[in-house]
Amino acid sequence: MPAKWRRPAIGAAIISLGLFAAADTRAESRKYDPGASDTEIKVGQTMPYSGPVSAFAVIGKVQEAYFRMINDRGGINGRRINLISYDDAATPAKTVEQVRKLVERDEVLFTFQGVGNAPNIAVQRYLNDRHIPQLFAGGRATRFEDPVNFPWTMGFAPNLRTEIRVYVRFILDNHPNARIGLLYQNDESGKEYLAGLKDALGARAPAMLAAEGPYDVTDPTIDTQVVRLKAAGVDVLIDMAAPKFAAQAIRKAAELGWQPLHLLGVGSSSIDAVLVPAGVGNAKGLISASSFKEASDPSWADDAGMKRWRAFMDAYYPEGDRKSLFTVYGYSAAELLVRVLQQCGDDVSRDNIMRQAASLNNVELDLLLPGLAINTSRADYRVIKQFRMMRFTGERWEPFGPIVAD
């Protein structure tokens, strides 16, 4: 070989070896657990696509659409999100069956956003024992924010006791002599609302808590509970019922001509899923709270985050309800999950997913209210911690007052 060719050839060989070495280094830096690969991240989910709380199914539908958008844009660091979402009808026994299938047959990397306290509790120990992240669980029990006992579980929305304490603070500030009635589902989550209410009222609880209205999810209506609360002289109703029953309570109160100050839980504040079936005229004046921008509020017309949400809805979920809090909530949880997975880089292991979820620093989401940011740590698994009060005008939810937190 002529000398004039030998030197460039040697240089090319060195460069080639360097490229192979760099490629090997990158390959060695990749770390995967079952459900992850160079091309895919398998995510498991259960959702009540049927049953008495099927209104929440919108959450799963909007998240599937969001991940489809992310995949069309190249995925997460080149990996497509494969969301496997099964119907559990919000029935704990069915949730256990479906989650076992997700883990043992489908081999998902982690579970995401299963809906409801009881369904999430039913699989929490199973997932934690196997070190499988139960990420941004769609339940609001305090046990989903307990890194000591359940290090592989993290919730998303403010817990039930935080919400109830925000309402109690509003009542004490504005209606200190109220006769309070609490409408709640007779299960672990409902009892957590009751315990949180009594705790927040403190020594005033015996005098101010006039009546309780527990109901079972299998009850056809809650008319009896509403009649009982009215008869007890309740003038401030804290309505923490699930969507179907919250709509019944609003409608029944109107039929009775009963007009208490009506505080409606965040989970049942959807306009189309709850207030329209109840009759928007009957719902006018209801008070609730939210951590998210109200999609129907014209004040957000030029907001950059809201514009991105509208563009997403137009392109990927055109049939979706633009007024539904569930749509906004589902989009936001999916957006946060994408942020966590992006932070994981090429270490797509279960350990690193929880590490990244527990090290979020001032994360702002498209639809979170201004002034709200997400901060987590290994000692603090609370994701969204703040609310703003809002009042239903008959057409939309109108925010009022400052940002409040527990």
Disulfide bonds with the S-S distance in Angstrom:
none
